Amino acid sequence: MAQLEQIAAPGSEWWRSAVIYQIYPRSFADASGDGIGDLPGITSRLDSLRDLGIDAIWLSPFMTSPQKDAGYDVADYRDVDPLFGTLADFDEMLAEAHTRGIRVIVDLVPNHSSDQHVWFQEALKAGPGSPERARYVFRDGKGKNGELPPNNWESVFGGGMWERVVEADGAPGQWYLHIFDPTQPDFDWTNEEVKEEFRSILRFWLDRGVDGFRVDVAHGMVKEAGLPDYAPVADADSMGGGEENVPYWGQNDVHDIYRDWHELLAEYDGDRALCGEAWLPTLKKTALWVRPDEMHQTFNFPYLMTPWDAKALGDVIRESLDEFGKVGAPSTWVLSNHDVVRHASRLALTADNPQGEGIGPETPSKPDTKIGLARARAATMLMLALPGSAYLYQGEELGLPEAMEIPDEFRQDPTWFRTNGERYGRDGCRVPLPWEADAPAFGFNGTGLSWLPQPAEWATYARDTETADESSTLSLYKRLLSARRERGFGSGSLVWEDAGKDAVAFRRGDVHVLANLGTKPLPLPAGATVVLASQSFTGAAVPVDTAVWYTTA
Ligand code: NOJ
């Protein structure tokens, strides 16, 4: 703990300004060599994260799971899946991270379990009306013989949101609700037994020493009473970000659960934090998730979804600071994660690409990699100058683009299967990381196996190549993170500046931040000295798709 205190003493609410690096365990580093990343792999690579200069890591799920949705289908919340190691491996990883001054947040998946969870198996056996079924959302079907689903809700992954079960006597029976895949039945959060079980799960991980939780589907746990019909508009965002008044997103009663958890975390020492994954239609609504007695942080998805447009970006930053500020919460900033097209590709998209659609071999307008990378570096430079907490997704520090040419037979995202290949889904942002250009599987492991194929051109993005190159994206991230910490950019406020309609410009203390989102170079003021630039340039004008931090005499 001694080293953690150097970063932020207990009580200083470290999460308000932390840079948190998301690890997607199956694709980070693979110590066992089976082609799927694991906890010992993470431990073996922690030095590289310390050198990068982040404050905390968030691990996507590594708990026992049949992996129908890459671990977001948990069968045992209190154990590690053998794919990823053991509880002892987890404890070691946690201790080693703490020794390096890195805090650890784990993923909590409370909206649904796996259909292999013992509770769901008991529910199937116990039959209609039983307390076992009451832990999930079972209903009788409509129609003469209950042959129609209880309502018209559609799953995020495609198809209907209800699955019919076969009862013990072999006859078709009740239906259960699954916002995601049929292998992910939703819990009934009006049930006290469910609430008690999750209190106990939180304690299990807090007792082990975790610093907090990223709460999966924090906007979906409570459904509108009576489960009324609802059909989303055709182009709605699949995680639910687009619309108001959806009966399974953003229901009011969900806030009581967070208040309960907030109190539970407060019983523990050392400032533990909750970060909600809530895709909601407005920042005003999103801010309700982080009122003083609820979650500590929530992801800023409206910011993530903002296109490369100066007005839109300026507006969303202003609104974020305003809305989160009103409730006394820090804004978070995030550009990539395991559910969206990597921002080094997304920011160069020329056509609409709703969340979950992905990019694949048949996508007509694939983004230009060079433009994408320039924009991604500029966007990150801007983001890391903003007050609040920033989330990074593994691989973005290498400038990795989306993997766009994955052959169909490797695809694993349920979205791909549930839409019969109509949506590529999220595999393209989940390909295992390149560590060493000349090693098997680019150093992901020692065997060369990889659960998703790594593009051959990723040798140029390998960490060892980029470490040796001052102009690489990795070197830029290191410089930015170090300067951000030194200058205290994670806290405080900003002063907006006017640099024309194609720029986003503000000042942090004596540092001016300017990003050029237009189509021609933007002149710097006379006497400006560039402190850092997202790409090198000569002359006194900031090139297109470039950001700078500069001072004036
Ligand atoms: C959000 C997670 O980030 C995503 O990967 C997952 O598929 C769904 N929730 C369901 O748990």
Residues whose N, C-alpha, C, O or C-beta is under 5 A from the ligand:
A	BS01	NOJ	D69 Y72 F180 D216 V217 D339
